[in-house]
C-alpha cells in the first residue's frame, strides 16, 4: 500500500468485492437545502446497510458524529491568504451584481476563499463522493489534491458541475460549447467569468482518468444534459434516483395531521413548499396567478412552508410555517394537504415531490427537468407546460374535484415511493457502484 495522501489512501490493490468500501462524501452542508438533504439521506442509507460512510462539510446542523465539519486554520499566513482571496473573488463578482437578471438561477464559482485549507482534513476513504460543494470546496485545490488512482463519484444535484457556474441554464445551452456571454450573469462578453470558470473546469476534468470516475444523475433529464456537455460527456454517467426514509415519510392519519397543522377538517388544502420561497425558479409567483384564476366561489386553503413567508393572497385562507427539519413532522404537513403543487420553472429531481408522493399526496406540477420521472399523469398527479399558470390551475382543479381519483392516486404514490425511492434501494445501488470502481 502506498503512503496516504492528505488523508485519503492511494491504494495499489483493490478491496475485495465482498468488502464495502469506505466512503467520504463532500457537501457544502449536511442538511441545509435540497442537495445537502439528499446527500445526508444517502449517508444514512449507506450506514444502515453497513457501509462506512462519513460526510465532510463546510457547515453542520445535525448532531451526527459521522459528519465532520471543516475547521478553518487559525494560522496567520493562512488567514491572510484567505482574506485576500475572498476580496479578489468579491471584486471579480461585483460587476455582475449590477447586471444579473432577477430571473437567473443560483451561480457557483469554482473557487472559494478556503482554497486548499480543507483538503488536509478530509477523512480517509476508499472512494470520494462529491455532492453539491459550492462555496466550500475549491475545484483547483481539490483536483490537485485528489490522487489519480482514487475513485471519484460526482452526483449532479444541478447543472453547475458542467456549466460555467449556473445551476440551471434555463435553456441557454452554451455548456455544450465553452460558455461565455452568460445570460444568467447579464453578460455580453465572451470572455466573462462563466467562460473562465468553464475553462478551468475543463483543465481539471481533463486530468481525470475516466475509468476512475462515475457521474451519477438523479434523473434521466440531467443525465442527458451531462452526456451532451463538453465537460462531462466523456465520463460514464449512471442514473440513480435520490432516496428517502419511507418510514419517516409515510401517509399519516388525516385528522391528526390537520390538528397538528391547525387546519379545519373540511378545508380544501393546497400545499406549496420550498427552501427559498421567493426564489424565482421556485415559481410561487406563477402559483399565485393560477390560484387567482380559480372561481371566486371555490374555497381553497393555502398551506406554505419555507424560510421566507409567501406574499399575502387576500382571497384565500393561508397558513405559513418556517422551515421544518424533522422528517416525521414534515410528513404530517404533506398528509394534511389534498394536493401538493410544484410550480418550479427549473428543477432536477426535487425532494419535495418525492416527499409528497411518499406521503401519498398527489402532485400538480410543471413538466420541467426530472419532475416527470415522479409526477406521472393520471397515476401520481398531473403535469402542466412549464410556466403556464392556466394549465397549472386546470391540473389543480382536476385533482381537487375528484376525491375518488385522488384516493387512487394516493395509493399509487405510496406504492411507487416504496418500489423506487426508498433510501435502501438508492444506497444499495451506490454500494454496487463504489465496489465497481474499487475493483476496476
N, C-alpha and C positions, 0 to 999 in steps of 0.2 A: 504494500500500500504506500502510495506517495505521501509526502508531508501534507498536512492540512493547509488549505489556502484561505486565509482570512475567515476562519470559522466553518467553512464548508469543505468536506473532504473530497479530494480529487482521487477517484478510485480507478485502479487498473483492471480489477476483476469485478464483474457484476455480481450483485447479491443473488443468491439462489432464488428461483422463481417462486418458491413457497414462502419466501420472506417478504413481508410487507415493508416497502421502503420507508425510510424516514423522510418526511416532507416538511419544508418550511414554506409558508405562504406569506407573501409580501402584500400588504394592503395599507392604504393611507390611514384607515381607522379600522376598528373591529366591529362597529355597529352603528355608524352614522351614515345614512344614505343607502340606496338600494344595492349598489355594488358591494359595499363592505358587509351588508347584511347577508348577501348571497355567499360571500366568501366565508363568513363566520358559520353559516349554516352548513356549508360543505365541511369545514373544520370539525364541527360537532359530529356530522355524519361519519367522517373518517375515524374519529376517535371511538365512536360506538361500534365500528367494525374491527377495532383492534389495530388500526393504522396509527403510527406515531406521527401525529400532526402538531405543528406549532405555528403560531402566527407571529409575524414581526411587523409592528405597526408604528405609525407616527403619532397617533393619538388613541388612547384606550378609554373605554367607558365601562366595560364589563369586568367582573372580578375573576375571570378565568385565568388560572395560573399558567396555562399553556399559551397565553397571549402575552408576548413580551413587547414592551414599548421602548422605542429608541430613546436613549438618554443623551442629549447633546453634550459634547465635550465642553468643559469649562476652561480649558487651556486658553490663555490669552491669544496666542497666534491663530488658533482655530476660530475663536470668537471674532477676531478682527477680520479674518478672511471671509467668514460667514456674513458679517455685516456689509463688507464691501461688495460681495457677490449679490446680496439681496438688493442693495442700492442700484447695482448695474441692471439687474433684471427688472426692477421697477421702472428704471429710466427707459429701457427698451420697450416696455409695455405701455408706457404712459401715452404715447402718441395715438395708440389705438383706442384708448379710453374715450377719446373725443369722436371717433368715427364708427365704433362698434354699434350696429343697429340693435334696437330693443328686441327684435325677434330672434337674435342669434342665440345659439345654444352655448353651453359652457366651453371654455377654451383652456387647454392644458399645455404649458410649455414642457419641453423635455428636460429642462434644467431646474434645479431647486437651489435654494440658498444653502442647503445642508451639504451639497457636493458629496465627497467621499466619506464623510464622517460616520454615517450609519453603517457602512459596509462591514466594519470590524466587529459589529455587534450581532450580525446575522447568525442565528443558531446553526449548529452543524446539521447537515441533512444529506440525503442521497439524491433528492430532487428539489429543485427550486421552482415554486409555483407563483407566478406573478399575476396578481389581480389588478384592481384599479389603484394606481400608486401616485396620481397627480399631486404635486406639491410636497411629496415625501421622498420618493426615490429619484435620484438624478440619473438619467439614462446613461450619460457618458461614464460616470463613476461606476454604475452597476455593470455595464457590459465590459468595462476594463477589468473589473474585479472577478467576473464570472469565469471560472475555469472552463477551458474549451471542451473538456470531456463531461462537464456537469450537465445532466438532463435538465431542460428548461420547459416548463409548461406555461403558456400565456393564455389566460381566459379573457375573452373580449367582452367586457361589460358595456362598451360603447365603441365608437369608431376611432378613438384617439390613438390607438396603437398603430394605425396605418394611414393616418392623415397628417397634415401639418399642424395639428393640435386641436381641431374642432372635435367635439364629442359626437355630434351628428352633423352631417354635411348638408342636410335639407335639400338634397338633390343636386348639389353643386357638381359632384363627380370629378373634381380635379385631382383627387387622390389617386386616380388611375394614371396620372402623369407625375408632375413634380409639385403640385400645389403652387401657391403664389397668387397674387392679386386676390386675396381671400375675401369673399363676400361677407363672411362672418366677422371679419375684422374691419369691414368697411374700407378695404384697401384696394387700390388700383395699381399697385406696384408689384410687378412680377417677382421682385427680389425682396419681398417683405418678410416678416417674421415667420409666416407659415412656410414659405419656401426654405428658409434657413433651418427651421425645425425639421422639415421633411428630409432635407439633405443630410442632416446629422443622423437621423434615424436610419437612413439608407446605409450610411457608413457603419453604424453599429450592427445592423442586421446582416450585412454582407460578411462579417467576420464569424457569424454563427454557422455551425455545421448542421445542415438540415436534418440529418438522422438523429441529432440530439435534441431536436425542438419539436414540440407539438403545439399547434394553435387550437384552442377549444372555443367553439362558438355555442352559445346557449340556444340559438335558433338557426333555422335554415337561411333566413334573410341575411344575417350578419356574416354567416359562413360564405355566402355568395359574394358579398361585398369584399370580404377579406381576400378571397381567391382571385377577385378581379383587380385587386390593388397592386400597385407597382412595388410595394414594400414587403408584403407578406405572401404574395402569390406563389412563391417557390417552396413554402413550407407545407407540411401535411396538416390539414385542418379537419378536425372532428366536431360533430355536433353532439353535445351533451347538455341537455336542458338543466337549468338550475333546479334545486330541490328545496323542500321544506319539511318540517316535522309535522306529519299529518295527524299526529296525536294532539299536538298543540293547536293546529288549525283544523278544526272539525266543526260540523254543524252543531250549534247549541240550541237549547230549547227556546222557542220564540218569546214566551212570556218573560223568562228570566233575563234574556238578552235585552229586551226593551225596558224592563225595570231597571237593569243596571245602567243603561244608557240614558234613561229618563225620557222615553218616547211613548206616547199613547199606543195602546194595543191596536186601535183601529186606524192608525195613521198609515198612509201610503208613503213609504220611505225610499228616497233615492240617496245613495251614498257616493261621496267623492272623497278620495284620499290621495295625498301627495306629500312628499317630504317638504318641498317648497311649493306651496300652493300658487304663488304669484309668478312662478317661472313660466315664461311664455309658452314653451313647448308642452307644458303640462295641460294646457288647453282649458283652464277654468273659464276663461272669457268666452269660449265657444259654448261650453256647457250652459253658461248664463244665458246666452242667446237662445239656445234650444229650450231652456225652461220657460223663457219669456214667450215662446211661441205656443206653449200649451194653452188650452182653453181656460178662460178665466174661472170656469166652474169646476175645474179639476183640482182637487186638494192634493198638494204634494208637500211632504215634509223633507227638507234638505238636511242631511246629516253630513258634516265635513270633518276631516281630521288632517292635521298638519301643523307645521311650526308657525305658519302665518295664518291669521284669520282670513276667511273669504270676504269679499265685499258683500255688503248687505243687499239682499234681494227682497224688496218690500212685500212682494206678493206672497211670499212663501214663509211658512214657519221654518225655523232654522236653528240647529244646534251645532256648535263647533267645539272640537276638543283639540288640545295641543298634542304633540307627538306622544304616542304610546309605544314603549319599547318592549313591553311584556307580550309575548305572542299569544298566550292563552287569553289575556284580557282583550287583545285585538280581535280574536276570533268571535267574541261576543258582539263587537261592533259590526263585523260583517254579517253575523247572524241576525242582527236587528233590522237589517235592510231588506227591502223587497228586490231591489236592483242595484248593482254596483255599476257606476258609469265611469269609463276610462276615456276621456277626450284627448289623450296625448296626441300631439302632432308629429312627434318623433320619439321612438322608443325601441328597445331591444326585446327582451322577454321580461316585461315588468313584474316585479314581485307582487304588486297589488292585485293584478288579475289572477295570478296563481293562488294567492291567499284567499281571494273571494271564491274561486272555484273549489278550493279545498274545504271551504265552509259551506258549500252548497248554494252559493248566491249567484244567480245568472248575471251575465255581464253585457252591457251595451257599450260598444267601443268603436273607435276609428280603426280602419284597416291600415295600419302602419307598422313597419318593422316586423317583429316577430309576434305581434298580438294575435294574428290569425292562427298561430300554432295552438293557442289555448282557447280563444273565443271562436267556436265553431258554429256557424249559423244554423239555428234550429236545434242545436244539440246542447251547447253551454251558454248560448246568448245570441246576439245579433251584431253585425258589423255595419258601419256606415262609411262612405267615402271620406277620406281624411279632410277635416276642416269644414265639412258640410253640416251646419247646425240643424237644418231642416230634416235631413236624413237621420241624424242622431236623435232628434225628437221622435221620429217615427219608430226607431228601434226601441226607445224607452217605452213609448206608448204600447207597442206590440207586447212587450213583456208585462207592463203594468195591467193591461186589460185582460190578460188571460192567466188567471191564477193556476188553473189546471196545468197549463203548459209550463209555467214556472216550476211547479212541483215536480214535473217530469224532468225538466232541465236540472233541477237541484240534485236529483239522483244521478243524472249523467255527470254532472260536475264532480261529485264526490267519487264516483267510480273512476273517472279519468285521472283525478288527482292521485288516487291510490295506485293506479296502474302505471302512471308515467312520471309523477312529480314527487314521489316520496323520497326523502333525503337518502334513504338506504340504497335506492336504485342509483341515484346520482353518485354516491360515494363508491359503490361497487364498480361503476364504470371508470371512475377516476383511478381507483386502485389498479385496475387492469391496465390502464394507460401508463401509470407510473411503472408498473412491472415491465411492460413492453419496452419502455425507454431504458430502464436499468439493464435489461438483458441484451440490448442492441450492441 
